[in-house]
């Protein structure tokens, strides 16, 4: 399992549940949690940005990027 974010040294995130500020899976995971609570969860793609679509993947040569 991969850690998404510890937020150590950061200000807390403020948002309203079910206000379309966060993805559905995040809203569902934090619903009912207490302030300063900890929880580990996994959000399925269907509750995030949608199912992974291999047809939308593009290969871009790194020479096409401008690097300073």
Short mmCIF file of the C-alpha atoms (twelve columns), coordinates in Angstrom:
data_MODEL
# 
_entry.id   MODEL 
# 
loop_
_atom_site.group_PDB 
_atom_site.id 
_atom_site.type_symbol 
_atom_site.label_atom_id 
_atom_site.label_alt_id 
_atom_site.label_comp_id 
_atom_site.label_asym_id 
_atom_site.label_seq_id 
_atom_site.Cartn_x 
_atom_site.Cartn_y 
_atom_site.Cartn_z 
_atom_site.pdbx_PDB_model_num 
ATOM 1  C CA . UNK A 1  0.000   0.000  0.000   1 
ATOM 2  C CA . UNK A 2  1.244   3.487  -0.838  1 
ATOM 3  C CA . UNK A 3  0.866   6.480  1.476   1 
ATOM 4  C CA . UNK A 4  -0.993  9.310  -0.246  1 
ATOM 5  C CA . UNK A 5  -0.043  12.180 2.026   1 
ATOM 6  C CA . UNK A 6  1.064   12.657 5.600   1 
ATOM 7  C CA . UNK A 7  0.462   16.428 5.665   1 
ATOM 8  C CA . UNK A 8  3.238   16.777 8.251   1 
ATOM 9  C CA . UNK A 9  4.078   20.449 8.605   1 
ATOM 10 C CA . UNK A 10 1.118   21.493 6.435   1 
ATOM 11 C CA . UNK A 11 -2.085  23.262 7.331   1 
ATOM 12 C CA . UNK A 12 -5.166  21.018 7.463   1 
ATOM 13 C CA . UNK A 13 -7.399  20.704 4.410   1 
ATOM 14 C CA . UNK A 14 -10.782 22.355 4.878   1 
ATOM 15 C CA . UNK A 15 -13.752 21.253 2.779   1 
ATOM 16 C CA . UNK A 16 -17.426 20.401 3.026   1 
ATOM 17 C CA . UNK A 17 -18.485 16.809 2.407   1 
ATOM 18 C CA . UNK A 18 -20.732 16.301 -0.646  1 
ATOM 19 C CA . UNK A 19 -20.094 19.829 -1.907  1 
ATOM 20 C CA . UNK A 20 -18.260 18.699 -5.066  1 
ATOM 21 C CA . UNK A 21 -14.987 20.050 -3.691  1 
ATOM 22 C CA . UNK A 22 -13.470 16.578 -3.424  1 
ATOM 23 C CA . UNK A 23 -13.893 13.350 -5.360  1 
ATOM 24 C CA . UNK A 24 -16.741 11.043 -4.321  1 
ATOM 25 C CA . UNK A 25 -14.411 8.389  -2.862  1 
ATOM 26 C CA . UNK A 26 -12.700 10.933 -0.617  1 
ATOM 27 C CA . UNK A 27 -16.037 12.260 0.636   1 
ATOM 28 C CA . UNK A 28 -17.206 8.716  1.393   1 
ATOM 29 C CA . UNK A 29 -13.977 7.824  3.181   1 
ATOM 30 C CA . UNK A 30 -13.923 10.815 5.541   1 
ATOM 31 C CA . UNK A 31 -17.662 10.896 6.280   1 
ATOM 32 C CA . UNK A 32 -18.157 10.324 9.997   1 
ATOM 33 C CA . UNK A 33 -14.508 10.868 10.922  1 
ATOM 34 C CA . UNK A 34 -13.613 13.015 13.902  1 
ATOM 35 C CA . UNK A 35 -11.382 16.074 13.561  1 
ATOM 36 C CA . UNK A 36 -7.677  15.116 13.703  1 
ATOM 37 C CA . UNK A 37 -8.604  11.482 13.058  1 
ATOM 38 C CA . UNK A 38 -6.477  9.035  11.116  1 
ATOM 39 C CA . UNK A 39 -7.714  6.566  8.563   1 
ATOM 40 C CA . UNK A 40 -6.263  4.438  5.798   1 
ATOM 41 C CA . UNK A 41 -8.432  3.730  2.775   1 
ATOM 42 C CA . UNK A 42 -8.267  2.943  -0.888  1 
ATOM 43 C CA . UNK A 43 -10.419 4.807  -3.410  1 
ATOM 44 C CA . UNK A 44 -11.531 2.774  -6.432  1 
ATOM 45 C CA . UNK A 45 -11.183 4.567  -9.765  1 
ATOM 46 C CA . UNK A 46 -14.964 4.477  -10.209 1 
ATOM 47 C CA . UNK A 47 -15.260 6.773  -7.142  1 
ATOM 48 C CA . UNK A 48 -12.423 9.015  -8.290  1 
ATOM 49 C CA . UNK A 49 -11.997 10.335 -11.805 1 
ATOM 50 C CA . UNK A 50 -13.472 7.324  -13.665 1 
ATOM 51 C CA . UNK A 51 -12.254 3.993  -14.949 1 
ATOM 52 C CA . UNK A 52 -8.778  3.888  -16.473 1 
ATOM 53 C CA . UNK A 53 -9.020  4.208  -20.252 1 
ATOM 54 C CA . UNK A 54 -6.013  2.796  -22.124 1 
ATOM 55 C CA . UNK A 55 -7.277  4.448  -25.328 1 
ATOM 56 C CA . UNK A 56 -6.610  7.846  -23.762 1 
ATOM 57 C CA . UNK A 57 -2.902  7.145  -23.138 1 
ATOM 58 C CA . UNK A 58 -0.500  8.971  -25.429 1 
ATOM 59 C CA . UNK A 59 3.215   8.474  -25.932 1 
ATOM 60 C CA . UNK A 60 5.164   11.709 -26.175 1 
ATOM 61 C CA . UNK A 61 8.867   11.839 -26.946 1 
ATOM 62 C CA . UNK A 62 10.783  13.671 -24.245 1 
ATOM 63 C CA . UNK A 63 12.412  15.780 -26.991 1 
ATOM 64 C CA . UNK A 64 9.003   17.466 -27.407 1 
ATOM 65 C CA . UNK A 65 9.262   18.984 -23.918 1 
ATOM 66 C CA . UNK A 66 11.034  22.265 -23.362 1 
ATOM 67 C CA . UNK A 67 13.504  21.885 -20.516 1 
ATOM 68 C CA . UNK A 68 15.548  24.725 -19.072 1 
# 
